[in-house]
């Protein structure tokens, strides 16, 4: 990192560089890193203007300093487009992205791609998280991020190898630059102890935002034996509870640690500092520690700012063997202990206290190793990368705009707007009909619509900023399903009047199956134990009714619910029994009815047809049954063929008679649930096969809602967030009922979820 002359520094050439990430005073490691990096870059190249695009995880944002020029609500896709426009219009010449999946909205943090794909300048990405075996979604996001980025910066040698090997990235595009640290002097730990009331004590320290994955409980379990040997020992835990943890469960984790300490008789040896401290104060805390402990519970951690800071302060360190710790603490720079092993922690603490010469030697080895990591040198290394990029750019022509995928629709999606859903929903559930946009109370509520609404809000969790609103709605719809269930028959009563009087009939297979689907999605997606528990109880009580299902759509919906349930609880043998039974029944219906010219499951193509091939493909993939997958793909292909106009747009089968075998195909009235279910089936087909044909078909189905239909008129109402009830021969049906509005929301949410996969399709 040495050898960069003043004339070579990037600050003499670039006018403006933007950092994208979190920023202080938001409390998280990425915010601290971005803030420190910006200040270090500005100190080394004062002629360049540095500012930040900051991600917000709360609606009101934070009281940022002037370095933050633009704020993005992390779950609002539209804000990412606006941020890209802001960067482009301000003639920023380089963007440095701080990437961690969890700080960006969308499934697996995919919203950030919408910003990057619209930039006109080079992108340098710092990879704060690299996964060894990422799931499909994170893998796709990472691939697209790599494609867009001109350089990738990793903060460990292992990270460099993982990026190079997993994604076949050219070595000249990957740069190792260590995590930055403050330039702290090598000071005796006793120097600051009096400031914190621990003078004459042996101090053990852990710092960072507090959450259950921190493993602090294992250090507390280790304390009794340490205290018996060294009664003057004090364990300082420095850091506020992680904001997201505090929002979900308050201070329950911290309180549990305090209770544990009291039970073990070491509460007088434990000190909590429940605050997020300044860098200066943090360094003082670090200096006063004799031993620093990182007892983290996950191996897949490719970097740790807290560990880097502790080493930079010259601490004797005990750590669990997560990736970064294994690399940084090699060659005697620290001690590694097994995960969740309090006895090993006890042993190492006592051994270091017993051997102060070795403890101090370890301190010195760690301190000397990190001298290349001080922010001044790290900033110079970043500047060298920026300079190389500018040199490369000057030697070749670049387009005015970056290369972008040619499928514009998924990346110009309307914002998810719940206004009309909220208008239709009261404290009972969602009303089924509307006159124009006004809820029609005379027609009451149905299980059909409340089950669909429950699925929609559960699937929308990654796409909306207001998680509390989605949570509140989900409780309303889940409560409705519970109220509508008849324990005597084991079936749902589909209809409830506005006066909350239950209907008497419980023989509606389709409504029962839709309820199972909504419950299955809730079980798969909810992070609330109480909600999952209630949904599971209702799901299990309702599952037995599937024995008598004969309707293909009921079978399909039940299977989709079971596959969702099994994505979380695959080991449930009872549910697997129903999955096998229903899959066999669907397969037999197909074999009994399908011919070469009519590859369909019954003698009529009626409503919500896409759910049937979607279920065949989904359960076929889940069970490894290629024959079921292929039959589902064949059904879907045929449905698309018979529902495509000569001009290429989707024409859902009309509900004025449907389409009977050997009969006439009805063109009107076309319903949103048919376009929506077809699009979701196409996405399922694409995820299963990887064939781009299905992605294009999914987009075509989605476009039916926004004007690519017989009338060339949007069915979605941009002003209300609702969806009109269908396409008629004389125009669009102006009523905006629950079924249509939810069909639109599900279609839109599905497109949000598959943005990352669709990004690279030509």
C-alpha positions in Angstrom: 0.0 0.0 0.0 3.0 2.2 0.0 4.6 4.0 -2.9 1.8 6.3 -4.1 3.0 9.8 -4.8 0.9 12.8 -4.3 0.7 13.3 -8.0 -0.7 9.8 -8.5 -3.4 10.1 -5.9 -7.0 10.0 -7.1 -8.0 13.1 -5.2 -6.0 15.2 -7.8 -8.2 13.9 -10.6 -11.7 13.0 -9.4 -14.0 15.8 -8.5 -16.7 13.8 -6.8 -16.9 10.3 -5.4 -20.1 8.8 -3.8 -20.1 6.1 -1.2 -23.3 4.0 -1.0 -24.1 2.3 2.3 -25.2 3.0 5.8 -23.8 6.0 7.7 -23.6 7.2 11.3 -25.5 8.0 13.5 -27.3 4.8 12.3 -26.1 2.1 14.7 -24.5 -0.7 12.7 -21.0 -1.9 11.6 -21.5 -0.8 8.0 -22.4 2.7 9.1 -19.3 2.9 11.1 -17.1 1.6 8.3 -18.6 3.9 5.6 -18.2 6.9 7.9 -14.6 6.1 8.7 -13.7 5.3 5.1 -15.2 8.6 3.9 -13.2 10.6 6.4 -10.0 8.7 5.7 -10.4 9.3 1.9 -11.2 12.9 2.4 -8.0 13.3 4.6 -5.8 11.7 1.9 -7.4 13.5 -1.1 -8.8 16.8 0.1 -9.4 18.1 -3.5 -12.1 15.5 -4.1 -15.7 15.9 -2.9 -16.8 12.8 -1.0 -20.5 12.2 0.0 -22.8 9.4 0.8 -26.0 7.8 -0.3 -27.4 6.5 3.0 -29.8 3.6 3.4 -32.5 4.0 6.0 -34.2 1.2 7.9 -36.8 3.5 9.5 -39.3 5.8 7.8 -38.0 9.1 9.4 -34.3 8.4 8.7 -31.5 9.7 10.9 -30.0 13.1 11.8 -27.1 12.7 9.3 -24.1 15.1 8.9 -23.6 17.0 5.7 -21.6 14.2 4.1 -25.0 12.4 3.5 -26.4 14.0 0.4 -29.3 11.6 -0.3 -31.3 9.1 1.7 -33.0 5.9 0.5 -35.7 4.0 2.4 -34.2 0.6 2.0 -37.4 -1.3 1.1 -38.7 1.2 -1.4 -37.6 0.3 -4.9 -38.5 3.7 -6.4 -36.0 5.4 -4.1 -33.2 3.4 -5.7 -34.1 4.7 -9.1 -34.2 8.3 -7.7 -30.8 7.8 -6.1 -29.3 6.7 -9.4 -30.8 9.7 -11.1 -29.4 12.0 -8.3 -25.9 10.4 -8.7 -25.9 10.8 -12.5 -27.2 14.3 -12.5 -24.6 15.4 -10.0 -21.9 14.1 -12.3 -20.4 11.8 -9.7 -17.4 10.1 -11.4 -17.1 7.0 -9.3 -19.3 5.1 -6.8 -18.0 3.0 -4.0 -20.6 0.5 -2.7 -20.5 -1.1 0.7 -22.3 -4.3 0.2 -24.0 -6.5 2.8 -27.2 -8.3 1.8 -29.2 -7.2 4.8 -28.9 -3.4 4.4 -30.8 -3.3 1.1 -34.4 -4.0 0.4 -36.0 -6.6 -1.8 -35.5 -10.3 -1.7 -31.9 -11.0 -0.7 -31.1 -7.3 -1.0 -31.9 -7.2 -4.7 -33.1 -3.6 -4.7 -29.6 -2.3 -4.9 -29.3 -3.7 -8.4 -31.9 -1.2 -9.6 -29.5 1.6 -8.5 -26.4 0.1 -9.9 -27.9 -0.8 -13.3 -28.7 2.8 -13.9 -25.4 4.4 -13.1 -23.1 6.0 -15.7 -19.8 5.7 -13.9 -17.5 2.9 -12.6 -18.5 1.0 -9.5 -16.1 -0.3 -6.8 -17.8 -2.7 -4.4 -16.5 -3.6 -1.0 -17.8 -7.1 -0.1 -18.7 -7.1 3.6 -20.3 -10.5 3.3 -19.3 -13.5 1.2 -21.2 -16.8 1.6 -19.7 -20.2 1.0 -22.9 -21.9 0.0 -25.4 -19.0 -0.8 -29.0 -19.9 -1.6 -30.2 -19.3 -5.1 -31.5 -15.8 -4.5 -28.3 -14.5 -2.8 -26.2 -16.3 -5.4 -28.0 -14.5 -8.3 -27.8 -11.1 -6.6 -24.0 -11.7 -6.1 -23.5 -12.7 -9.7 -25.2 -9.5 -11.0 -23.3 -7.4 -8.5 -20.1 -8.9 -9.8 -21.1 -8.3 -13.4 -21.8 -4.6 -12.7 -18.8 -3.9 -10.5 -15.5 -2.8 -12.1 -13.6 -3.8 -9.0 -14.4 -6.0 -6.0 -12.7 -5.2 -2.7 -12.4 -8.0 -0.1 -11.1 -7.7 3.4 -9.6 -11.1 3.9 -7.4 -13.5 1.9 -10.1 -16.2 2.2 -12.7 -13.8 0.8 -10.4 -13.2 -2.2 -10.2 -17.0 -2.9 -13.9 -17.5 -2.4 -14.9 -14.7 -4.9 -12.3 -15.9 -7.4 -13.3 -19.6 -7.2 -17.1 -19.5 -6.7 -17.8 -16.9 -9.3 -14.8 -17.3 -11.8 -13.9 -13.6 -11.5 -10.6 -12.5 -13.1 -8.0 -11.9 -10.5 -7.3 -8.3 -11.8 -10.8 -7.4 -10.8 -10.4 -8.5 -7.2 -8.4 -6.4 -4.7 -7.5 -7.3 -1.1 -7.6 -4.3 1.2 -7.9 -5.0 4.9 -10.6 -3.6 7.2 -9.5 -0.2 8.4 -8.7 0.6 12.0 -8.0 3.7 14.0 -4.3 4.4 14.7 -4.3 3.6 18.4 -1.1 3.8 20.4 0.2 0.7 22.2 -0.6 1.5 25.8 -0.6 -0.4 29.0 -4.2 -1.5 29.8 -4.1 0.1 33.2 -3.9 3.6 31.7 -7.6 4.1 31.3 -9.0 1.7 33.9 -9.7 4.4 36.5 -12.0 6.2 34.0 -14.3 3.2 33.9 -14.2 2.3 37.6 -12.1 -0.9 37.0 -8.8 0.2 38.4 -6.8 -2.8 39.8 -9.2 -5.2 38.0 -8.5 -7.8 35.3 -10.8 -6.7 32.5 -12.3 -8.9 29.8 -14.2 -7.0 27.0 -16.7 -7.7 24.3 -18.1 -4.8 22.2 -20.5 -4.4 19.4 -24.3 -4.3 18.9 -25.8 -6.9 21.2 -27.8 -9.8 19.7 -28.2 -13.5 20.4 -25.7 -14.5 17.7 -23.0 -12.7 19.7 -22.5 -15.8 22.0 -22.0 -13.6 25.1 -23.8 -16.2 27.2 -20.9 -18.6 26.8 -18.4 -16.1 28.2 -20.7 -15.5 31.2 -20.9 -19.3 31.7 -17.1 -19.2 31.8 -16.9 -16.6 34.5 -17.5 -18.5 37.7 -14.3 -20.6 37.4 -12.3 -17.6 36.2 -13.6 -15.5 39.2 -12.7 -18.3 41.7 -9.1 -18.1 40.4 -9.0 -14.3 39.9 -11.8 -12.6 42.0 -10.8 -9.2 40.6 -12.0 -10.1 37.1 -14.6 -7.9 35.5 -16.4 -8.7 32.2 -17.4 -5.5 30.3 -20.0 -5.8 27.6 -20.0 -2.6 25.6 -22.7 -1.9 23.0 -26.4 -1.1 22.6 -28.9 -3.9 21.7 -29.1 -4.2 17.9 -32.0 -1.9 16.8 -33.7 -4.6 14.9 -33.5 -7.0 17.8 -34.8 -4.4 20.1 -37.7 -3.7 17.9 -38.6 -7.4 17.7 -38.0 -8.6 21.3 -36.9 -5.5 23.3 -34.1 -6.1 25.8 -35.0 -9.8 26.4 -31.6 -11.0 25.4 -29.7 -8.5 27.6 -32.0 -9.3 30.5 -31.5 -13.0 30.0 -27.7 -12.4 30.3 -28.2 -10.5 33.5 -30.3 -13.3 34.9 -27.7 -15.9 34.0 -25.0 -13.9 35.7 -27.1 -13.7 38.9 -27.8 -17.4 38.8 -24.1 -18.1 38.5 -23.2 -15.7 41.2 -21.0 -13.5 39.0 -23.4 -10.5 38.6 -20.9 -8.3 40.5 -18.3 -9.2 37.9 -20.4 -8.3 34.9 -20.8 -4.7 33.7 -23.1 -3.6 30.8 -22.5 -0.4 29.0 -25.8 -0.2 27.0 -24.7 2.5 24.5 -23.3 3.1 21.1 -20.1 5.0 21.8 -17.9 7.4 19.7 -14.7 6.2 18.2 -12.6 8.1 20.7 -14.5 6.5 23.7 -14.4 3.0 22.0 -10.6 3.3 21.8 -10.4 4.1 25.5 -12.5 1.1 26.4 -10.3 -1.1 24.2 -7.1 0.1 25.8 -8.4 -0.7 29.3 -9.1 -4.3 28.4 -6.6 -7.1 29.3 -8.4 -9.7 27.2 -10.8 -9.2 24.3 -13.3 -12.0 23.5 -15.4 -12.5 20.3 -17.5 -15.6 21.1 -19.6 -15.5 17.9 -21.7 -18.5 17.0 -21.5 -18.5 13.1 -18.5 -19.7 11.2 -19.5 -17.8 8.0 -18.2 -14.4 8.9 -15.7 -13.1 6.4 -14.9 -9.9 8.3 -15.3 -8.4 11.7 -14.7 -4.7 12.5 -14.8 -5.4 16.2 -12.0 -8.0 16.0 -9.9 -5.7 13.7 -10.3 -2.8 16.1 -9.3 -5.0 19.1 -6.2 -6.2 17.3 -5.3 -2.7 16.3 -5.4 -1.7 19.9 -3.0 -4.4 20.8 -5.3 -6.7 22.7 -4.8 -10.4 23.8 -7.7 -12.0 22.0 -9.8 -15.2 22.5 -12.2 -16.0 19.7 -14.4 -18.7 18.2 -13.0 -19.9 14.9 -15.2 -18.0 12.4 -13.4 -17.4 9.1 -12.0 -13.9 9.8 -10.8 -14.9 13.2 -9.0 -17.9 11.9 -7.1 -15.8 9.4 -6.4 -12.8 11.6 -5.4 -14.7 14.7 -3.0 -17.2 13.1 0.7 -17.4 14.0 0.1 -16.7 17.7 -1.8 -13.5 17.3 -4.7 -14.8 19.4 -6.3 -18.0 20.8 -9.2 -19.9 19.1 -11.8 -21.9 21.1 -14.6 -24.1 19.7 -18.1 -22.6 19.1 -20.4 -22.5 22.2 -17.7 -24.0 24.5 -17.6 -22.1 27.8 -15.1 -24.5 29.3 -12.6 -23.7 26.6 -13.1 -20.0 27.1 -12.5 -20.5 30.8 -9.3 -22.4 30.2 -7.9 -19.9 27.8 -8.7 -16.8 30.0 -7.1 -18.5 33.0 -4.0 -19.5 31.0 -3.4 -16.0 29.8 -3.9 -14.5 33.2 -1.5 -17.1 34.6 1.1 -16.2 32.0 1.3 -12.4 31.7 4.5 -12.6 29.6 2.7 -14.6 26.9 -0.3 -12.3 27.1 1.8 -9.3 26.4 3.7 -11.0 23.6 0.4 -11.9 22.0 -0.7 -8.2 22.3 2.5 -7.1 20.6 2.1 -9.6 17.7 -1.5 -8.5 17.1 -0.5 -4.8 17.2 2.4 -5.1 14.8 0.4 -7.2 12.4 -2.3 -4.5 12.1 -0.1 -1.5 11.3 -0.9 -1.9 7.6 -4.6 -1.6 8.5 -4.7 1.9 9.9 -7.2 4.1 8.0 -4.6 6.2 6.4 -3.0 3.2 4.6 -6.4 1.7 3.8 -7.6 5.0 2.3 -4.4 5.1 0.2 -5.1 1.6 -1.1 -8.6 2.5 -2.1 -7.3 5.6 -3.8 -4.9 3.5 -5.8 -7.8 1.3 -7.0 -9.8 4.4 -8.0 -6.8 5.8 -9.8 -6.3 2.5 -11.8 -9.9 2.6 -12.8 -9.7 6.2 -14.1 -6.6 5.2 -16.1 -8.4 2.3 -17.6 -11.4 4.4 -18.4 -9.3 7.0 -20.2 -8.0 4.4 -22.6 -11.4 3.1 -23.9 -14.7 4.6 -24.9 -17.6 4.1 -22.6 -21.3 4.5 -23.5 -23.1 7.5 -22.1 -25.3 5.0 -20.2 -24.2 1.6 -18.8 -25.3 -1.6 -20.5 -28.7 -2.6 -19.1 -30.9 -5.6 -19.5 -33.4 -5.0 -22.3 -36.4 -6.1 -20.2 -37.5 -2.8 -18.9 -40.8 -3.8 -17.1 -39.4 -5.6 -14.0 -37.1 -2.6 -13.3 -39.7 0.0 -13.8 -42.2 -1.5 -11.5 -44.9 0.6 -9.8 -44.4 1.1 -6.1 -46.3 -1.4 -4.0 -49.3 0.6 -2.8 -51.6 -0.8 -0.2 -54.0 2.1 0.0 -56.9 0.2 -1.6 -56.2 -3.0 0.3 -56.4 -1.0 3.5 -59.6 0.7 2.4 -61.2 -2.8 1.8 -59.9 -4.1 5.2 -61.6 -3.5 8.5 -61.1 -5.1 11.9 -62.9 -8.3 10.7 -61.1 -8.9 7.4 -61.1 -7.8 3.8 -64.5 -7.2 2.2 -64.9 -9.1 -1.0 -66.6 -6.5 -3.3 -66.5 -2.8 -4.1 -68.6 -0.4 -6.1 -66.0 1.5 -8.1 -63.5 1.9 -5.3 -66.0 2.1 -2.4 -66.2 -1.1 -0.3 -69.5 -2.9 -0.6 -70.5 -4.1 2.9 -73.7 -5.9 1.7 -71.6 -8.7 0.3 -69.5 -9.3 3.4 -66.3 -11.3 3.5 -65.0 -14.6 2.2 -62.3 -17.0 3.2 -61.1 -17.0 -0.4 -60.1 -13.3 -0.3 -58.8 -13.3 3.2 -56.6 -16.3 2.5 -55.2 -14.5 -0.7 -54.7 -11.3 1.3 -52.8 -13.2 4.0 -50.5 -14.7 1.4 -50.0 -11.3 -0.2 -48.9 -9.5 2.9 -46.7 -12.3 4.0 -44.9 -12.4 0.6 -44.7 -8.5 0.7 -42.4 -8.5 3.8 -39.2 -7.9 1.7 -40.7 -5.2 -0.4 -42.4 -2.7 2.0 -40.8 -0.3 4.4 -43.6 -0.5 7.0 -43.2 -4.0 8.4 -45.6 -3.1 11.3 -48.4 -2.4 8.8 -47.9 -5.8 7.1 -47.8 -7.5 10.5 -51.0 -5.9 11.6 -52.8 -6.9 8.4 -51.5 -10.4 8.6 -53.0 -10.8 12.1 -56.4 -9.5 10.9 -56.5 -12.0 8.0 -55.2 -14.9 10.1 -57.8 -14.2 12.7 -60.5 -14.2 10.1 -59.4 -17.7 8.9 -59.4 -18.9 12.5 -63.0 -17.5 13.0 -64.2 -19.1 9.8 -63.0 -22.6 10.6 -65.7 -25.1 11.8 -64.1 -27.6 14.1 -67.2 -29.9 13.9 -66.7 -30.5 10.1 -63.0 -29.7 9.9 -63.8 -27.3 7.1 -63.9 -23.5 6.5 -67.1 -21.6 6.0 -66.4 -19.4 3.1 -68.9 -16.6 3.7 -69.2 -14.2 6.6 -71.7 -11.4 6.5 -70.9 -7.8 7.4 -72.6 -8.4 10.8 -70.0 -11.2 11.3 -72.6 -14.0 10.9 -71.0 -17.2 9.6 -72.5 -18.9 6.6 -73.6 -22.4 6.9 -72.0 -24.2 4.0 -68.6 -25.8 4.4 -68.3 -27.8 1.2 -66.3 -25.4 -0.8 -63.1 -27.3 -1.7 -61.5 -24.3 -3.4 -61.9 -21.9 -0.5 -60.6 -24.5 1.9 -57.5 -25.1 -0.2 -56.8 -21.4 -0.6 -56.9 -21.1 3.2 -54.3 -23.9 3.4 -52.2 -22.0 0.9 -52.4 -18.7 2.9 -51.5 -20.6 6.1 -48.6 -22.4 4.4 -47.1 -19.2 3.1 -47.5 -17.7 6.6 -45.7 -20.6 8.2 -42.9 -20.3 5.6 -42.5 -16.6 5.8 -43.4 -15.4 9.3 -40.7 -14.6 11.9 -43.2 -14.4 14.7 -43.3 -17.6 16.8 -46.9 -16.9 18.0 -48.1 -16.3 14.4 -46.4 -19.4 13.1 -47.8 -21.4 16.0 -51.4 -20.3 15.4 -51.0 -20.9 11.6 -49.6 -24.3 12.2 -52.4 -25.3 14.6 -55.0 -24.2 12.0 -53.1 -25.8 9.1 -52.9 -29.1 10.9 -56.6 -29.1 11.8 -57.6 -28.2 8.3 -55.3 -30.6 6.5 -57.5 -33.7 6.9 -60.2 -32.3 4.6 -57.8 -32.8 1.7 -58.6 -36.5 1.7 -61.8 -35.8 -0.2 -60.6 -33.2 -2.7 -61.5 -33.7 -6.3 -61.4 -30.2 -7.7 -58.1 -29.7 -9.6 -57.8 -26.1 -8.4 -58.4 -27.2 -4.8 -55.7 -29.9 -5.1 -53.4 -27.4 -6.7 -53.9 -24.7 -4.0 -53.5 -27.3 -1.2 -50.3 -28.5 -2.7 -48.9 -25.0 -3.0 -49.7 -24.5 0.7 -48.1 -27.8 1.6 -44.9 -27.1 -0.4 -44.7 -23.7 1.4 -45.1 -25.4 4.8 -42.5 -28.0 3.9 -40.0 -25.4 3.0 -39.8 -24.7 6.7 -40.8 -28.1 8.2 -39.8 -30.7 5.6 -39.5 -33.4 8.2 -43.2 -33.4 9.0 -44.3 -36.9 7.9 -48.0 -36.3 8.2 -47.8 -33.3 5.8 -45.6 -35.3 3.4 -48.3 -38.0 3.3 -50.9 -35.4 2.1 -48.3 -34.0 -0.4 -47.8 -37.5 -1.9 -51.5 -38.2 -2.0 -52.5 -35.0 -3.7 -49.6 -35.0 -6.1 -50.7 -38.5 -7.2 -54.3 -37.4 -7.6 -53.3 -34.4 -9.7 -51.1 -36.6 -11.9 -53.9 -39.1 -12.3 -56.4 -36.3 -13.3 -53.9 -35.1 -15.9 -53.3 -38.6 -17.3 -57.1 -39.3 -17.5 -57.9 -36.1 -19.4 -54.9 -34.9 -21.3 -54.4 -35.6 -25.0 -51.9 -34.5 -27.6 -54.2 -31.7 -28.8 -55.8 -31.0 -25.3 -52.9 -31.3 -22.8 -55.1 -30.3 -19.9 -56.4 -31.7 -16.6 -60.1 -31.4 -17.3 -62.6 -30.8 -20.1 -62.8 -27.1 -19.5 -60.4 -24.3 -19.2 -62.0 -22.1 -16.6 -60.7 -19.7 -13.9 -57.3 -19.2 -12.3 -55.9 -21.8 -14.6 -52.2 -21.0 -13.9 -52.4 -22.4 -10.4 -52.6 -26.0 -11.7 -49.4 -26.1 -13.7 -47.7 -24.0 -11.0 -48.6 -26.6 -8.4 -47.5 -29.5 -10.8 -44.1 -27.8 -11.3 -43.6 -26.8 -7.7 -44.4 -30.2 -6.1 -42.7 -32.0 -8.9 -39.5 -30.0 -8.2 -40.0 -30.6 -4.5 -40.3 -34.3 -4.9 -37.8 -34.7 -7.7 -40.6 -36.0 -10.1 -39.5 -34.9 -13.6 -42.6 -36.4 -15.1 -44.8 -34.1 -13.0 -42.6 -31.1 -13.8 -42.6 -31.7 -17.5 -46.4 -32.2 -17.6 -46.8 -29.0 -15.7 -44.6 -27.2 -18.2 -46.5 -28.7 -21.1 -49.8 -27.5 -19.6 -48.5 -24.1 -19.0 -47.0 -23.8 -22.5 -50.4 -24.8 -24.0 -52.3 -22.4 -21.8 -50.1 -19.6 -23.0 -50.6 -20.6 -26.6 -54.4 -20.6 -26.4 -54.4 -17.3 -24.5 -52.1 -15.3 -26.8 -53.4 -12.8 -29.4 -51.9 -12.6 -32.8 -50.3 -9.3 -31.7 -48.5 -11.1 -28.9 -50.4 -9.9 -25.8 -52.1 -12.1 -23.2 -55.8 -12.8 -23.6 -57.1 -14.7 -20.5 -60.0 -17.0 -21.1 -63.3 -15.1 -20.6 -65.7 -16.1 -17.8 -68.8 -15.8 -20.1 -68.7 -19.5 -20.8 -64.9 -20.3 -20.5 -63.4 -22.7 -23.0 -64.8 -26.2 -23.2 -63.2 -29.1 -25.2 -64.5 -28.9 -28.8 -66.3 -25.7 -27.9 -65.8 -22.0 -28.5 -63.2 -20.0 -26.6 -64.7 -17.0 -24.8 -62.8 -13.8 -25.0 -64.6 -11.8 -22.4 -64.8 -11.0 -19.4 -61.1 -11.4 -18.7 -60.2 -11.5 -15.0 -57.1 -10.4 -13.1 -56.8 -13.7 -11.2 -56.2 -15.4 -14.5 -53.4 -13.1 -15.7 -51.9 -13.2 -12.2 -51.9 -16.9 -11.8 -50.4 -17.4 -15.2 -47.6 -15.0 -14.4 -46.8 -16.7 -11.1 -46.8 -20.1 -12.9 -44.3 -18.8 -15.5 -42.0 -17.5 -12.7 -42.2 -21.0 -11.1 -41.3 -22.5 -14.5 -38.3 -20.1 -14.8 -37.0 -20.8 -11.3 -37.3 -24.6 -12.0 -35.8 -24.7 -15.5 -33.7 -21.6 -15.9 -35.1 -21.2 -19.4 -35.4 -17.5 -20.3 -38.5 -18.2 -22.3 -40.5 -18.5 -19.1 -39.1 -15.2 -17.8 -40.3 -13.3 -20.9 -43.8 -15.0 -20.5 -44.0 -13.9 -16.9 -43.3 -10.3 -17.9 -46.0 -10.6 -20.7 -48.6 -11.8 -18.2 -47.7 -9.0 -15.8 -48.0 -6.4 -18.6 -51.6 -7.4 -19.0 -52.3 -5.4 -15.8 -50.6 -2.3 -16.9 -52.1 -2.0 -20.4 -50.8 -4.7 -22.7 -54.2 -6.2 -23.2 -57.2 -6.2 -25.7 -58.2 -2.7 -24.7 -54.6 -1.3 -24.4 -55.8 0.2 -21.1 -54.3 -0.4 -17.6 -56.4 -2.5 -15.4 -54.3 -1.4 -12.4 -55.4 1.9 -10.9 -52.3 3.9 -10.2 -54.2 6.5 -8.1 -55.8 4.0 -5.7 -53.4 1.1 -5.6 -56.4 -1.1 -6.5 -57.1 -3.2 -9.5 -60.3 -3.1 -11.7 -62.3 -6.2 -11.9 -61.6 -7.1 -15.5 -61.5 -6.5 -19.2 -65.0 -6.5 -20.8 -66.0 -6.1 -24.4 -67.2 -2.6 -23.7 -64.4 -1.5 -21.6 -62.7 -2.0 -18.2 -64.9 -3.0 -15.3 -64.5 0.0 -13.0 -65.2 -1.9 -9.7 -62.1 -2.6 -7.6 -62.9 -5.7 -5.5 -60.7 -7.7 -3.2 -60.0 -10.6 -5.6 -58.7 -8.3 -8.4 -56.7 -6.1 -6.1 -55.0 -9.0 -4.4 -54.3 -10.7 -7.7 -52.5 -7.5 -8.8 -50.6 -7.2 -5.6 -49.5 -10.9 -5.8 -48.4 -10.3 -9.5 -46.4 -7.2 -8.5 -44.8 -8.8 -5.5 -43.8 -11.8 -7.6 -42.1 -9.4 -10.1 -40.3 -7.7 -7.2 -39.1 -11.1 -5.9 -37.7 -12.2 -9.2 -36.0 -8.9 -10.2 -32.5 -10.3 -9.4 -33.0 -13.4 -11.5 -34.4 -11.4 -14.4 -31.7 -8.7 -14.3 -29.3 -10.5 -16.6 -31.7 -11.9 -19.2 -31.3 -10.5 -22.7 
